[in-house]
Structure formats: C-alpha cells, structure tokens
C-alpha cells in the first residue's frame, strides 16, 4: 500500500473534462490534468469529444484497486489511461464530488463537511449548458450527486435503487440524446461502511461496479460509433477499515485520499 499521497489533485479533473469537449472550464476550476488532456489529444487525433460518459462509483480506494485487480479487470480491460489522484479533505462524498465537477477546492465550492447543499459557484454542468450541451445526472435518491448540482437547466434521473439507476443509464446510452452523462453508484460505499472494505459483501459490490461499467462501455462503443467519446471510471475518495470490521473514510491519510481514475477515448468511426 502506498504510504504517500498522490501528487495530482482531484480538482484537475473538471478542467480536463471541459478541455475534452472544447468548452470553457468553470470560472474557478484548477488547471486540467496534463496526462488526461494529452491522452485526449492523442486518442482523438486532436479532435474534441462530443460525448462524455462519467461512471462515478463511491469510495473505491486505490489500495482496493491494487489489492483486488481481478475484481476490476473488466474496468482495466476497457480503459487505457490510469490517472492517480489525491482527493480532498475531508474525504467524504459531497465534498469530493463538489471538487470533481467544479474543479475547485472545498473552501471555494463551499461544502466543508458531510452535508449536501446545492453548490452555487460555477460548475462543469453550468459550463456545458453555456456551450449548448445537453447534460444529465443519474443517481440514487438523497445521494450527494442527486442533490449538490440541482437547480440547473439540465435533466436529473433520481431513483431509489442501483438497479433503476443502471437501467436508466442504459436507456440514455441507447437513446443517444445527451452530450454529457454522469452516473453515480453508491453500492460499494454503503456495503463497505456496514461490513468493511474487504468483506465478501463489499468485494461483491466492487465486482458489481466493474460489471456495470463493462456493460455501459460495451453499449457506448456499439451505439455511439458516430461520436468522439470519452468514458471515465471516476470515484470520489477511498476508504479504510475501522474497529468492529466496519469501514469508514474522511481522514487525511493515503487510504482515504489516494484514488485511481481510469479513462478511455473512442474515436468516431470513419
């Protein structure tokens, strides 16, 4: 397990996603991740993506990915760029997703603890709307992603179960009407808190995240062939085990802060 924090901050993702689509980033976004922008330039031969699909699993730590690679093999096999990142403090879901899609540190976007107010500063979804892009969030009821980016002129598909979330994601992929889709799955996080990060229950949910991503990736590759597309497997923070064989996160430690996003670009078919 890496005992050092990754150097590149989670705040660099937002600007890179804006770069991928060729739009102006949010007003307070940090500089884009150089490895991701370089990958986009190379993979799309200098073109910009006209579709982005972000799969957002909750709490999959880099150490979990490295310890159980076979469980995430379906993700690794369908992505090319690993992007090691350091999340933000406190390493809890609304704080971290606030940074991922504003490109701003918590003291700037305003969420400093586990609470879910609507973010008021400029965010990627605002930037997409200004550029005339159609965006959607697909997430579970009362989760951070279903709440902190409300009040935008975009579409929100909020469901009580993971199965409904994933089914809607499939429907949106097949319909091919959105330029940007963010899909949140909180199954690993919820199970990890209850049973611990390495329990059989949690590892089965880790595998379920890989299966969901594989399904989405396969459908995107088949049904979005006319688009230059970027797909991301992009978690918010990590996790660690606590007393009682339970799981937690929120601390200033590599287990909670080090995460590994993975990205894949699909050039449009000629």
C-alpha positions as semicolon CSV with decimal commas, in nm:
position;residue;x (nm);y (nm);z (nm)
1;X;0,000;0,000;0,000
2;X;0,132;0,343;-0,095
3;X;0,209;0,543;0,219
4;X;0,244;0,871;0,028
5;X;-0,027;1,093;-0,115
6;X;-0,062;1,115;-0,490
7;X;0,061;1,448;-0,624
8;X;-0,215;1,537;-0,869
9;X;-0,530;1,678;-0,709
10;X;-0,887;1,571;-0,785
11;X;-0,955;1,935;-0,873
12;X;-0,769;1,883;-1,202
13;X;-1,037;1,654;-1,347
14;X;-1,303;1,918;-1,413
15;X;-1,082;2,135;-1,633
16;X;-0,968;1,829;-1,826
17;X;-1,329;1,728;-1,898
18;X;-1,402;2,079;-2,022
19;X;-1,090;2,059;-2,238
20;X;-1,205;1,725;-2,376
21;X;-1,527;1,885;-2,502
22;X;-1,362;2,204;-2,620
23;X;-1,557;2,430;-2,385
24;X;-1,453;2,698;-2,139
25;X;-1,397;2,546;-1,793
26;X;-1,586;2,664;-1,486
27;X;-1,468;3,001;-1,359
28;X;-1,277;2,870;-1,057
29;X;-1,156;2,537;-1,192
30;X;-0,795;2,438;-1,138
31;X;-0,560;2,368;-1,426
32;X;-0,655;2,050;-1,614
33;X;-0,477;1,720;-1,551
34;X;-0,192;1,716;-1,806
35;X;-0,196;1,339;-1,852
36;X;-0,568;1,340;-1,930
37;X;-0,552;1,629;-2,178
38;X;-0,252;1,470;-2,351
39;X;-0,433;1,139;-2,372
40;X;-0,741;1,306;-2,524
41;X;-0,529;1,481;-2,785
42;X;-0,355;1,158;-2,879
43;X;-0,653;0,924;-2,870
44;X;-0,886;1,156;-3,063
45;X;-0,616;1,281;-3,301
46;X;-0,661;1,641;-3,190
47;X;-1,040;1,639;-3,212
48;X;-1,271;1,714;-2,921
49;X;-1,516;1,472;-2,765
50;X;-1,881;1,534;-2,841
51;X;-1,987;1,274;-2,582
52;X;-1,862;1,215;-2,227
53;X;-1,989;0,939;-2,001
54;X;-1,869;0,951;-1,640
55;X;-1,932;0,648;-1,420
56;X;-1,896;0,758;-1,057
57;X;-1,860;0,468;-0,811
58;X;-1,830;0,571;-0,448
59;X;-1,533;0,501;-0,219
60;X;-1,320;0,266;-0,432
61;X;-0,973;0,337;-0,295
62;X;-0,655;0,298;-0,496
63;X;-0,534;0,039;-0,245
64;X;-0,851;-0,164;-0,304
65;X;-0,795;-0,147;-0,679
66;X;-0,435;-0,259;-0,641
67;X;-0,510;-0,537;-0,392
68;X;-0,801;-0,686;-0,588
69;X;-0,721;-0,624;-0,956
70;X;-0,909;-0,933;-1,073
71;X;-1,235;-0,790;-0,941
72;X;-1,188;-0,475;-1,151
73;X;-1,036;-0,647;-1,455
74;X;-1,344;-0,560;-1,664
75;X;-1,268;-0,192;-1,597
76;X;-0,897;-0,221;-1,671
77;X;-0,965;-0,410;-1,994
78;X;-1,194;-0,132;-2,119
79;X;-0,979;0,168;-2,030
80;X;-0,637;0,291;-2,137
81;X;-0,538;0,578;-1,909
82;X;-0,490;0,530;-1,533
83;X;-0,495;0,864;-1,353
84;X;-0,367;0,860;-0,995
85;X;-0,525;1,141;-0,794
86;X;-0,536;1,280;-0,443
87;X;-0,887;1,357;-0,326
88;X;-0,971;1,648;-0,095
89;X;-1,034;1,690;0,275
90;X;-1,248;1,599;0,442
91;X;-1,262;1,293;0,219
92;X;-1,638;1,249;0,226
93;X;-1,871;1,219;-0,069
94;X;-2,033;1,564;-0,112
95;X;-1,702;1,743;-0,052
96;X;-1,520;1,531;-0,308
97;X;-1,786;1,533;-0,579
98;X;-1,812;1,907;-0,521
99;X;-1,447;1,933;-0,620
100;X;-1,468;1,684;-0,908
101;X;-1,727;1,883;-1,101
102;X;-1,633;2,239;-1,005
103;X;-1,256;2,200;-1,023
104;X;-1,238;2,398;-0,700
105;X;-1,114;2,313;-0,354
106;X;-1,375;2,273;-0,076
107;X;-1,311;2,616;0,070
108;X;-1,407;2,760;-0,270
109;X;-1,709;2,547;-0,364
110;X;-1,839;2,574;-0,009
111;X;-1,901;2,218;0,111
112;X;-1,663;2,158;0,402
113;X;-1,827;1,863;0,579
114;X;-2,080;1,588;0,518
115;X;-2,377;1,796;0,406
116;X;-2,549;1,830;0,070
117;X;-2,639;2,190;-0,013
118;X;-2,676;2,298;-0,374
119;X;-2,341;2,429;-0,494
120;X;-2,374;2,790;-0,605
121;X;-2,041;2,850;-0,774
122;X;-1,977;2,782;-1,140
123;X;-1,952;2,410;-1,217
124;X;-1,896;2,185;-1,517
125;X;-2,270;2,146;-1,570
126;X;-2,304;2,526;-1,594
127;X;-2,017;2,533;-1,844
128;X;-2,183;2,260;-2,051
129;X;-2,513;2,448;-2,057
130;X;-2,342;2,771;-2,164
131;X;-2,188;2,582;-2,453
132;X;-2,526;2,449;-2,563
133;X;-2,458;2,095;-2,441
134;X;-2,725;1,862;-2,302
135;X;-2,632;1,708;-1,967
136;X;-2,785;1,456;-1,728
137;X;-2,716;1,316;-1,382
138;X;-2,841;0,966;-1,299
139;X;-2,817;0,887;-0,929
140;X;-2,976;0,743;-0,617
141;X;-3,229;0,926;-0,404
142;X;-3,072;1,158;-0,146
143;X;-2,713;1,084;-0,252
144;X;-2,470;1,370;-0,299
145;X;-2,480;1,365;-0,679
146;X;-2,859;1,382;-0,674
147;X;-2,855;1,697;-0,461
148;X;-2,547;1,920;-0,482
149;X;-2,585;2,007;-0,853
150;X;-2,958;2,074;-0,859
151;X;-3,115;2,397;-0,987
152;X;-2,955;2,379;-1,331
153;X;-3,146;2,362;-1,661
154;X;-3,046;2,001;-1,714
155;X;-3,205;1,661;-1,656
156;X;-3,196;1,466;-1,331
157;X;-3,297;1,100;-1,312
158;X;-3,317;1,003;-0,946
159;X;-3,412;0,653;-0,830
160;X;-3,426;0,457;-0,507
161;X;-3,222;0,160;-0,625
162;X;-2,897;0,089;-0,808
163;X;-3,086;-0,135;-1,048
164;X;-3,309;0,154;-1,154
165;X;-3,012;0,388;-1,188
166;X;-2,825;0,144;-1,410
167;X;-3,133;0,067;-1,619
168;X;-3,186;0,439;-1,685
169;X;-2,818;0,477;-1,776
170;X;-2,860;0,202;-2,035
171;X;-3,172;0,373;-2,168
172;X;-2,990;0,706;-2,205
173;X;-2,696;0,545;-2,383
174;X;-2,927;0,376;-2,632
175;X;-3,127;0,696;-2,689
176;X;-2,804;0,891;-2,760
177;X;-2,952;1,231;-2,680
178;X;-2,709;1,365;-2,418
179;X;-2,365;1,515;-2,463
180;X;-2,262;1,450;-2,102
181;X;-2,393;1,184;-1,864
182;X;-2,280;1,130;-1,503
183;X;-2,396;0,806;-1,339
184;X;-2,350;0,756;-0,964
185;X;-2,340;0,414;-0,794
186;X;-2,310;0,405;-0,414
187;X;-2,331;0,030;-0,361
188;X;-1,967;-0,036;-0,264
189;X;-1,962;0,259;-0,023
190;X;-2,282;0,155;0,152
191;X;-2,169;-0,206;0,191
192;X;-1,815;-0,108;0,292
193;X;-1,944;0,104;0,580
194;X;-2,153;-0,185;0,711
195;X;-1,922;-0,482;0,658
196;X;-1,574;-0,340;0,596
197;X;-1,382;-0,269;0,273
198;X;-1,259;-0,626;0,224
199;X;-1,566;-0,824;0,329
200;X;-1,719;-1,067;0,084
201;X;-2,025;-0,843;0,073
202;X;-1,819;-0,538;-0,021
203;X;-1,598;-0,717;-0,271
204;X;-1,908;-0,848;-0,446
205;X;-2,025;-0,488;-0,485
206;X;-1,681;-0,392;-0,613
207;X;-1,723;-0,657;-0,880
208;X;-2,075;-0,529;-0,950
209;X;-1,932;-0,185;-1,024
210;X;-1,694;-0,340;-1,275
211;X;-1,981;-0,530;-1,437
212;X;-2,192;-0,215;-1,467
213;X;-1,904;-0,020;-1,620
214;X;-1,835;-0,301;-1,865
215;X;-2,198;-0,301;-1,976
216;X;-2,204;0,075;-2,023
217;X;-1,874;0,072;-2,211
218;X;-1,988;-0,204;-2,445
219;X;-2,311;-0,021;-2,526
220;X;-2,128;0,309;-2,579
221;X;-1,878;0,150;-2,813
222;X;-2,162;-0,006;-3,013
223;X;-2,420;0,273;-3,014
224;X;-2,207;0,588;-3,010
225;X;-1,982;0,498;-3,301
226;X;-2,058;0,826;-3,479
227;X;-1,921;1,024;-3,183
228;X;-1,579;1,106;-3,046
229;X;-1,635;0,984;-2,692
230;X;-1,459;0,991;-2,355
231;X;-1,558;0,741;-2,085
232;X;-1,443;0,769;-1,723
233;X;-1,443;0,537;-1,422
234;X;-1,412;0,810;-1,163
235;X;-1,457;0,766;-0,789
236;X;-1,466;1,040;-0,526
237;X;-1,245;0,911;-0,241
238;X;-1,110;0,595;-0,081
239;X;-1,177;0,411;0,244
240;X;-1,022;0,222;0,535
241;X;-1,121;-0,038;0,794
242;X;-1,207;0,063;1,149
243;X;-1,279;-0,129;1,470
244;X;-1,559;-0,380;1,456
245;X;-1,478;-0,483;1,097
246;X;-1,654;-0,174;0,970
247;X;-1,543;0,069;0,701
248;X;-1,503;0,445;0,700
249;X;-1,338;0,742;0,528
250;X;-1,290;1,113;0,580
251;X;-0,937;1,121;0,720
252;X;-0,618;1,281;0,593
253;X;-0,449;0,952;0,501
254;X;-0,349;0,774;0,178
255;X;-0,613;0,504;0,222
256;X;-0,889;0,766;0,208
257;X;-0,732;1,016;-0,032
258;X;-0,548;0,814;-0,298
259;X;-0,776;0,712;-0,584
260;X;-0,720;0,583;-0,936
261;X;-0,948;0,707;-1,212
262;X;-0,941;0,528;-1,546
263;X;-1,033;0,675;-1,886
264;X;-1,099;0,553;-2,236
265;X;-1,148;0,755;-2,555
266;X;-1,333;0,611;-2,852
267;X;-1,274;0,792;-3,183
268;X;-1,573;0,823;-3,413
269;X;-1,593;0,554;-3,678
270;X;-1,486;0,673;-4,021
